[in-house]
Amino acid sequence: MLDFFTIFSKGGIVLWYFQGVSGSFTGPVNALIRSVILKERGGTNSFNHDALTLKYKLDNQFELVFVVGFQKILTLTYVDKLIDDVHKEFRDKYRNQFQKNGALGFLTGTYDFHDEFKDLLRAAEESSKSRAPAAMKTFDQSQKSQKTVKSMIKKPEEKPKENSKKNKAAKKEDPKAAVVSSKAAAVVKQTPPSVPGDPEEISNELIQRNREALFNRYNKAGKKANKAQKPEVPKKKGKQPQMWGYGVPHDKPLDYSDPIANGSTENGPAATEDDLVILKSRAGEMMGNLPAVEHESSEDEEEEEEAPSQVTHTVPKSSTKKKSFGGMFGMLRNLVGSKSLSREDMNPVLEKMKDHLIAKNVAADIAVQLCNSVATKLEGKVMGTFSTVTSAVKQALQESLVQILHPKRRIDILRDVMELQQSHRPYVITFCGVNGVGKSTNLAKISFWLIENGFSVLIAACDTFRAGAVEQLRTHTRRLNYLHPPEEHSGRTMVQLYEKGYGKDAAGIAMEAISYARNQGFDVVLVDTAGRMQDNTPLMTALAKLIAVNRPDLVLFVGEALVGNEAVDQLVKFNKALADHSGAEKPALIDGIVLTKFDTIDDKVGAAISMTYITGQPIVFVGTGQTYCDLRSLNAKAVVTVLMKA
């Protein structure tokens, strides 16, 4: 039984609807529009909202949307056929009205479609009921009945000869012995059968025995000779000192730690004077909102943008201009004319585009869904006279990618921290992710950015597992205090580390740190957690406990820009673990993404698309280097430009 069926324009005007149960269906339809249609996630035609499943179909020629909703627990096999039939019938009935009045006809027109819909619904339900389950085959119809008794009898397999392995080994050890043995076997085969008790038989047995003894003696001598000829394995030498430059050993010790200081900020310098001068010179660069990721467009790209869409019949003067239009799209420029686009027209271009996205590090499943979404968006759309399939598909994909990278909600950390300052409560951010992605390093960068904007920061060292994790944060704290000493902030310490050592409960340390920050008047608490693989159930349970107990204001997933398909698996399993192990009705999931090592990937920026597509959450920070100032915000258009560059 259907809950509702509605037809509306892409402008939001409801043309007709059917309601099978009481209640409003505007909530599920609005959720479908916000989460799927506007976000260009049309790879599949179904969408789940609470207890409902919604299926939809787009009519790109007349800008219509057909949506049907039913209970998720029901298995209705006729829904796809029904929505196709309704789409075809509604278009055929009001085609002339749409073509004559255009978009204004949606406001002035009347659409009476109840009788036709009931007939189509009844036909679809009857067609699903008429499909009786396939009858079981009789024995005469089965393949077993065609077999004879003789074919069912298994013949005993011949046993392999016991000495075959020994003979092969003997042949490998000494080819001469194999030749002698083959000659002896030939002699034995050629001797005629003898009568039992005959002296000739006794002499043959004696000869055979003597030959075997000779072979055994020869084989033993050959084995000893082979053992004696084995070369001596040279002993491994100890580890040699590293050679730097032109082969000159670097004897200067590389341990710059001060054993007297022991990590405190009072007893010793955190860095050399040169490092301190460089860091001091960059203080004040990060005030306000973060700068966006920059992208310098190449000459080929500018030529591609400036190239006219109209195709002329003149022969180009040089082949370089033809290639500059884009290597990926230059081969597939087919004119469409004024006809509507079909799947067959777009398939060659979409296949090429899918391979291009995968080569740019987009996860394979995400690339397929993006291409399907573009095909759904363009199917049936009427193109201009001089438009090409390639240009239309490329433009649609660019718009989809930009829309995906734009967040559903904008995260403004500076504004949120200022709001919580009025209630005297710290703003808590928790960092999570797999091992080695740069959580502690980027936490220090974010600390520097917050201090530059006048907020005091407390770092909670909740990575109680990795050796050196607390010492790493202690070093960052010392450096940040050198850049922003208390003397410059009216005697107020701008960054402090809250640590309890190793082997302790991370959730308890985070709770104590938040309480300490509230009492001491810190503005922000940054919680550093241990790296963990997404398949490690005990560690994922501990992370879910930390987040469920402390309820941070923002949960950031730290991921590398180097990963491809692994990014999807990591984010899906992290979100699933947080939802399964929290025990709350509305568990705190991942709110944003920190994309690290962005300066190491050149134009392979597909991980940004994969992470944003799978979670629907924005990329809040982008790490572009190794210093505190190498932190940026995401520029969606720049990323898409790099991604689409051939």
C-alpha positions in Angstrom: 0.0 0.0 0.0 1.3 3.4 -1.0 1.5 6.3 1.5 1.6 9.0 -1.1 2.4 9.8 -4.7 3.1 13.4 -5.8 4.1 15.2 -8.9 5.7 18.7 -8.6 7.9 21.0 -10.7 11.6 21.6 -9.9 10.6 25.1 -8.8 8.5 23.5 -6.0 5.0 23.9 -7.4 2.9 20.8 -6.6 0.9 19.8 -9.7 -0.9 16.7 -8.4 -0.8 14.3 -5.5 -2.4 11.1 -4.1 -2.5 10.4 -0.4 -3.2 6.8 0.8 -2.9 7.4 4.5 -3.6 10.4 6.7 -0.9 12.8 7.7 1.4 15.2 6.0 4.1 14.0 3.6 5.9 17.4 3.2 8.6 16.4 5.7 9.9 13.4 3.8 9.6 15.1 0.4 11.5 18.2 1.7 14.2 15.9 3.1 14.5 14.2 -0.3 14.9 17.6 -2.0 17.5 18.9 0.5 19.6 15.7 0.8 19.4 14.2 -2.7 18.1 16.5 -5.5 19.8 19.7 -4.4 23.0 17.9 -3.3 23.3 16.2 -6.7 23.2 12.7 -5.2 21.0 11.1 -7.8 23.1 8.0 -8.3 20.2 5.8 -6.9 16.5 6.5 -7.2 15.6 5.6 -3.6 15.9 7.5 -0.3 15.1 6.4 3.2 13.6 8.9 5.7 12.6 7.6 9.1 10.1 4.7 8.5 9.5 5.6 4.8 11.2 4.7 1.6 10.9 7.3 -1.2 11.5 6.6 -4.9 11.7 9.3 -7.4 12.1 10.0 -11.1 13.2 13.2 -12.8 11.8 14.6 -16.1 14.5 16.9 -17.3 12.6 18.0 -20.4 9.6 19.5 -18.6 11.5 20.0 -15.2 9.2 17.6 -13.3 9.8 15.4 -10.3 7.7 12.2 -9.6 7.9 10.9 -6.0 6.3 7.8 -4.4 6.5 7.0 -0.7 5.7 3.7 1.2 6.6 2.0 4.4 10.2 0.8 4.6 9.2 -2.7 5.9 7.1 -3.4 2.9 8.5 -5.0 -0.2 6.6 -3.6 -3.1 7.9 -4.9 -6.4 5.6 -2.9 -8.6 6.7 0.6 -7.5 9.4 1.0 -10.3 6.9 0.0 -13.0 4.2 2.2 -11.5 6.4 5.3 -11.4 7.5 4.7 -15.0 3.9 4.3 -16.2 2.7 7.4 -14.3 5.6 9.4 -15.8 4.7 8.3 -19.3 0.9 8.8 -18.9 1.2 12.2 -17.3 3.7 13.5 -19.9 1.5 12.3 -22.8 -1.6 13.8 -21.3 -0.2 17.3 -20.6 2.6 17.5 -23.2 0.9 20.2 -25.3 0.0 22.3 -22.2 3.6 22.2 -21.0 5.0 23.1 -24.5 2.5 25.9 -25.0 2.6 27.7 -21.6 6.0 26.7 -20.3 6.9 27.4 -16.7 3.9 29.8 -16.3 1.6 26.9 -17.1 2.5 25.3 -13.7 0.8 28.2 -11.9 -2.3 28.6 -14.1 -2.9 25.0 -15.2 -5.2 22.4 -13.6 -4.2 18.7 -13.5 -6.9 16.0 -13.0 -5.1 12.7 -12.9 -6.9 10.7 -10.2 -8.7 8.3 -12.5 -5.7 7.5 -14.7 -3.6 7.0 -11.5 -6.1 4.5 -10.0 -6.1 2.5 -13.2 -2.3 2.4 -13.4 -2.0 1.5 -9.7 -4.6 -1.3 -10.1 -2.8 -2.7 -13.2 0.6 -2.6 -11.4 -0.7 -4.4 -8.4 -2.4 -7.1 -10.5 0.7 -7.6 -12.5 2.7 -8.2 -9.4 0.1 -10.7 -8.0 -0.2 -12.6 -11.3 3.4 -13.6 -11.2 3.1 -16.9 -9.5 6.2 -18.5 -8.1 8.0 -20.9 -10.4 6.8 -24.5 -10.0 9.3 -27.1 -8.9 10.7 -29.3 -11.5 9.7 -33.0 -11.7 12.3 -35.8 -11.6 11.8 -36.4 -15.3 12.7 -32.8 -16.1 15.9 -32.8 -14.0 19.3 -33.5 -15.4 19.7 -36.4 -13.0 17.0 -38.4 -14.7 19.0 -38.2 -18.0 22.0 -40.0 -16.5 22.4 -43.7 -16.8 23.5 -46.2 -14.1 26.8 -46.7 -15.9 27.6 -43.0 -15.9 27.0 -42.9 -12.1 29.6 -45.6 -11.3 32.9 -44.1 -10.4 35.9 -45.9 -11.7 38.7 -46.5 -9.2 41.5 -44.0 -9.8 45.0 -45.5 -10.5 47.3 -45.1 -7.6 50.4 -43.1 -8.3 53.6 -44.9 -8.3 55.4 -44.7 -4.9 58.9 -44.3 -6.4 57.9 -41.6 -8.9 59.0 -38.8 -6.5 62.2 -40.5 -5.7 63.0 -41.1 -9.3 62.4 -37.4 -10.1 64.6 -36.3 -7.2 67.3 -38.7 -8.3 67.2 -37.2 -11.8 67.5 -33.7 -10.5 70.4 -34.6 -8.3 72.5 -36.3 -10.9 71.6 -36.6 -14.6 74.3 -39.3 -15.2 72.7 -41.6 -12.6 69.4 -41.1 -14.4 71.0 -42.1 -17.7 72.5 -45.3 -16.2 69.2 -46.1 -14.5 67.2 -45.7 -17.7 69.7 -48.0 -19.5 69.4 -50.6 -16.8 65.6 -50.4 -16.9 65.8 -51.0 -20.7 68.0 -54.0 -20.2 65.6 -55.4 -17.6 62.7 -54.9 -20.0 64.4 -56.6 -22.9 65.3 -59.8 -20.9 62.8 -62.6 -21.7 60.6 -64.0 -18.9 62.4 -66.8 -17.0 61.1 -70.0 -15.4 61.1 -70.0 -11.6 64.1 -71.8 -10.1 66.1 -71.4 -13.3 69.8 -70.4 -12.7 69.4 -67.6 -15.2 66.8 -66.0 -13.0 69.1 -66.2 -10.0 71.9 -64.5 -12.0 69.5 -61.8 -13.2 68.4 -61.1 -9.6 72.0 -60.9 -8.5 72.9 -58.5 -11.3 69.9 -56.3 -10.4 70.9 -56.3 -6.7 74.4 -55.3 -7.6 73.2 -52.5 -9.8 71.0 -51.0 -7.1 73.9 -51.1 -4.7 76.1 -49.3 -7.2 73.4 -46.6 -7.8 73.0 -46.0 -4.1 76.7 -45.7 -3.6 77.0 -43.3 -6.5 74.1 -41.1 -5.2 75.6 -40.8 -1.7 78.9 -39.7 -3.2 77.1 -37.1 -5.4 75.2 -35.7 -2.4 78.4 -35.3 -0.4 80.0 -33.6 -3.3 77.1 -31.2 -3.6 77.2 -30.4 0.1 80.9 -29.7 -0.1 80.4 -27.3 -3.0 77.9 -25.1 -1.2 79.4 -21.5 -0.9 79.8 -20.1 2.5 77.2 -17.5 3.4 78.9 -14.2 4.5 78.0 -13.0 7.9 75.8 -10.0 8.2 77.7 -6.8 9.2 76.5 -4.5 11.8 74.5 -1.3 11.1 76.7 1.3 9.4 76.5 5.0 10.2 74.4 7.1 7.8 76.5 8.8 5.1 75.4 12.4 4.3 76.5 14.6 1.4 79.6 13.3 -0.4 80.0 10.1 1.6 81.2 11.9 4.7 79.8 10.4 7.9 77.7 12.7 10.0 79.2 12.4 13.5 77.2 15.3 15.0 74.5 13.9 17.4 70.9 14.5 16.2 69.4 14.5 19.7 68.5 18.1 20.5 66.4 17.4 23.6 67.5 18.9 26.9 67.7 16.2 29.6 67.4 18.9 32.3 64.3 20.5 30.9 62.3 17.3 30.8 59.5 18.9 28.7 58.7 21.8 31.0 58.4 25.3 29.7 60.5 26.9 32.4 63.8 25.1 32.4 64.9 25.2 28.8 64.4 26.5 25.3 62.0 24.6 22.9 63.9 25.4 19.7 67.1 27.0 18.5 67.3 30.8 18.1 66.9 30.5 14.3 63.7 28.5 14.5 62.4 30.9 17.1 63.1 33.9 14.9 61.3 32.3 11.9 58.3 31.3 14.0 58.1 34.8 15.6 58.2 36.5 12.2 55.0 34.6 11.1 53.0 35.5 14.2 49.9 37.5 13.3 49.4 35.9 9.9 46.4 33.7 11.0 44.1 36.3 12.4 40.5 36.1 11.3 39.1 33.5 8.9 41.5 31.1 7.3 42.6 31.8 3.7 41.3 29.4 1.1 43.3 26.9 -0.8 44.9 28.6 -3.8 45.0 27.2 -7.3 46.9 28.7 -10.3 45.2 27.9 -13.6 47.5 26.9 -16.4 47.5 28.3 -19.9 45.8 25.2 -21.4 43.0 25.6 -18.9 42.4 29.2 -19.7 42.3 28.4 -23.4 39.8 25.7 -22.6 37.5 28.2 -20.8 37.8 30.8 -23.5 37.2 28.4 -26.4 33.8 29.1 -28.0 31.1 26.4 -27.7 30.0 26.9 -31.4 31.6 24.3 -33.7 32.8 25.6 -37.1 33.7 23.7 -40.2 37.1 25.4 -40.7 40.2 23.3 -40.3 42.4 24.4 -37.3 45.8 25.8 -38.2 47.7 23.7 -35.7 47.1 20.5 -33.8 48.2 22.1 -30.5 45.1 24.2 -30.2 42.9 21.2 -30.8 44.7 19.3 -28.0 44.5 22.3 -25.6 40.7 22.0 -25.5 41.2 19.2 -23.0 42.7 15.8 -23.6 40.0 13.9 -21.9 37.1 15.6 -23.7 38.6 16.4 -27.0 38.0 13.0 -28.5 34.3 12.9 -27.7 32.8 16.0 -29.2 29.6 14.9 -31.0 26.9 17.3 -32.0 23.5 16.8 -30.7 21.4 19.3 -32.4 17.9 20.0 -30.9 17.1 16.5 -29.8 16.8 15.3 -26.2 19.7 13.5 -24.6 19.6 9.8 -24.1 21.7 7.3 -22.1 23.2 6.0 -25.3 24.4 9.4 -26.2 26.0 10.0 -22.8 27.5 6.5 -22.1 30.8 7.0 -24.0 31.4 10.3 -22.3 30.4 9.1 -18.9 32.7 6.1 -19.2 35.6 8.3 -20.0 34.7 10.6 -17.2 34.4 7.8 -14.7 38.0 6.6 -15.6 39.2 10.2 -15.3 37.7 10.6 -11.8 39.2 7.3 -10.6 42.6 8.4 -11.9 42.3 11.6 -9.8 41.9 9.5 -6.6 38.1 9.5 -6.4 36.8 6.2 -4.9 35.5 3.9 -7.6 32.0 3.5 -6.1 31.7 7.3 -5.7 32.8 7.9 -9.3 30.1 5.5 -10.5 27.4 7.2 -8.4 28.5 10.6 -9.7 28.2 9.6 -13.3 24.8 8.0 -12.7 23.7 11.2 -11.0 24.8 13.3 -14.0 23.0 10.9 -16.4 19.8 11.1 -14.3 20.1 14.9 -14.3 20.6 15.2 -18.1 18.5 12.3 -19.5 15.6 13.7 -21.6 17.0 17.3 -21.5 16.8 19.1 -24.9 20.2 20.6 -25.9 20.9 23.7 -28.0 21.7 23.5 -31.7 25.4 24.0 -31.3 25.9 22.2 -27.9 27.8 19.0 -27.6 27.3 16.0 -25.4 30.7 16.4 -23.9 30.3 20.0 -22.9 26.9 19.4 -21.4 28.1 16.4 -19.4 31.2 18.2 -18.3 29.3 21.3 -17.1 26.7 19.1 -15.3 29.5 17.2 -13.5 31.3 20.4 -12.5 28.1 21.8 -11.0 27.5 18.5 -9.2 31.0 18.5 -7.7 30.8 22.1 -6.5 27.4 21.4 -4.9 28.8 18.3 -3.1 31.7 20.2 -1.7 29.5 23.0 -0.4 28.4 22.0 3.2 24.9 21.3 4.3 25.7 23.6 7.3 28.5 26.1 7.6 30.8 25.5 10.6 32.0 28.8 12.0 34.2 27.9 15.0 35.2 31.5 15.9 31.5 32.5 16.1 30.6 29.4 18.2 33.4 30.1 20.6 32.3 33.7 21.1 28.8 32.5 21.8 29.9 30.0 24.5 32.2 32.7 26.1 29.0 34.4 27.3 27.8 31.3 29.1 31.4 30.7 30.6 31.7 27.3 29.0 34.6 26.0 26.9 34.1 25.0 23.2 35.2 21.3 23.0 36.6 19.8 19.8 37.6 16.1 19.5 39.9 14.8 16.9 39.8 11.2 15.7 41.2 9.2 12.8 43.5 6.3 11.9 47.1 6.0 12.7 49.7 8.4 11.2 47.4 10.9 9.4 48.6 13.9 11.4 46.1 14.5 14.2 48.5 15.9 16.7 50.3 18.1 14.2 47.1 19.6 12.8 45.7 20.0 16.3 48.8 22.2 17.0 48.1 24.2 13.8 44.4 24.8 14.9 45.7 25.8 18.4 47.9 28.4 16.8 45.1 29.8 14.7 42.8 30.0 17.8 45.5 31.8 19.8 46.1 34.2 17.0 42.4 35.2 17.3 42.7 35.8 21.0 41.3 32.5 22.5 43.0 30.5 25.2 43.4 26.8 24.5 43.7 23.7 26.7 45.0 20.6 25.0 43.9 17.3 26.5 46.4 14.5 25.9 44.0 11.6 25.6 46.4 9.5 23.4 47.6 7.3 26.3 48.7 4.5 24.0 51.3 5.7 21.5 54.8 6.2 22.9 55.9 9.8 22.6 52.3 11.2 22.1 52.4 13.2 25.3 55.9 14.5 24.6 54.9 15.6 21.1 52.1 17.7 22.5 54.4 19.0 25.2 56.8 20.2 22.6 54.0 21.9 20.6 52.7 23.6 23.8 56.2 24.9 24.6 56.7 26.3 21.0 53.2 28.0 21.0 53.9 29.6 24.4 57.2 31.0 23.0 55.2 32.5 20.1 52.5 33.9 22.4 54.1 34.4 25.8 51.9 35.5 28.7 53.5 38.9 28.7 51.8 39.7 25.5 48.4 38.7 26.8 48.2 40.5 30.2 50.0 37.6 32.0 47.5 35.0 30.7 48.8 31.6 29.6 47.3 31.1 26.1 47.9 27.4 25.7 48.3 24.7 28.3 48.6 20.9 28.2 46.5 18.7 30.4 48.2 15.3 30.7 47.9 12.3 33.0 50.6 10.0 31.5 50.1 6.7 29.7 47.9 3.7 30.2 44.9 5.7 31.6 41.3 5.9 30.6 41.0 8.5 27.8 37.4 9.3 28.4 38.2 10.1 32.1 41.1 12.3 31.1 38.9 14.2 28.7 36.2 14.7 31.3 38.7 16.0 33.8 40.3 18.3 31.2 36.9 19.9 30.3 36.1 20.4 34.0 39.6 22.0 34.5 39.1 24.3 31.5 35.7 25.4 32.9 37.2 26.2 36.3 40.3 28.0 34.8 38.3 30.0 32.2 39.8 28.5 29.0 37.9 29.2 25.8 38.6 26.1 23.8 39.5 22.5 24.7 41.2 20.4 22.0 41.0 16.6 22.7 43.7 14.5 21.0 42.8 10.8 20.7 44.9 7.8 19.8 45.0 6.7 16.2 43.0 3.5 15.5 42.1 1.3 12.6 38.4 1.3 11.7 38.2 -2.5 12.1 39.6 -2.5 15.6 36.4 -3.0 17.6 37.7 -2.5 21.2 39.4 0.8 20.2 36.4 2.0 18.3 34.2 1.2 21.4 36.6 3.3 23.5 36.3 6.2 21.1 32.5 6.0 21.1 32.6 6.0 24.9 34.8 9.1 25.0 32.5 11.0 22.7 29.3 9.8 24.3 30.4 10.7 27.8 31.9 14.1 27.1 29.5 15.2 24.3 31.9 17.5 22.4 30.6 20.5 20.4 32.5 19.3 17.3 33.9 15.9 16.2 36.5 16.2 13.5 37.7 13.3 11.5 41.3 13.7 10.4 42.1 12.0 7.0 44.8 12.0 4.5 44.4 13.5 1.0 46.5 10.5 -0.3 43.8 7.8 0.3 41.3 6.7 -2.4 38.8 3.9 -1.7 40.1 3.6 1.9 38.6 7.0 2.8 35.1 5.7 2.2 35.7 2.6 4.3 37.2 4.6 7.2 34.4 7.2 7.4 31.6 4.7 7.1 33.0 2.5 9.8 33.9 5.4 12.1 30.3 6.7 11.9 28.9 3.3 12.3 31.0 2.6 15.4 30.0 6.0 17.0 26.3 5.2 16.3 26.4 1.6 17.5 28.4 2.0 20.7 27.2 5.3 22.0 23.9 4.1 23.5 22.1 7.4 23.0 19.0 8.0 20.9 20.8 10.7 18.8 24.5 9.8 18.9 27.2 12.3 18.1 28.7 11.5 14.7 31.4 13.1 12.7 30.6 16.8 12.2 33.5 17.8 9.9 36.7 16.7 8.2 40.3 17.8 8.5 42.1 17.0 5.2 45.8 16.7 5.8 48.9 16.4 3.5 47.1 18.3 0.7 50.5 19.7 -0.5 51.7 16.2 -1.4 49.1 15.1 -4.0 49.5 17.5 -6.9 46.2 17.2 -8.8 45.0 14.0 -7.2 42.4 15.7 -5.1 39.6 13.1 -5.3 39.8 12.2 -1.6 38.0 15.5 -0.9 35.1 14.4 -3.1 34.9 10.9 -1.6 35.0 12.0 2.0 32.4 14.8 1.5 30.1 12.6 -0.6 30.0 9.7 1.8 29.3 11.8 5.0 27.6 14.9 3.7 29.8 16.9 6.2 32.1 19.8 5.2 35.9 19.9 5.1 36.6 22.4 7.8 40.4 22.6 7.6 43.0 21.7 5.0 46.6 21.0 6.0 49.1 22.3 3.4 52.5 22.0 5.0 54.5 21.4 8.2 54.5 24.8 9.9 51.8 26.3 12.1 50.7 28.7 9.3 50.1 26.0 6.8 46.4 25.7 7.5 43.7 26.6 4.9 40.0 26.4 4.3 38.6 24.6 1.3 37.9 26.4 -1.9 35.3 24.2 -3.7 35.8 25.8 -7.1 39.6 25.5 -7.0 39.4 21.8 -6.1 36.8 21.1 -8.9 39.0 22.9 -11.4 42.0 20.8 -10.5 39.9 17.7 -10.5 38.5 18.3 -14.0 41.8 19.3 -15.5 42.9 16.7 -18.1 
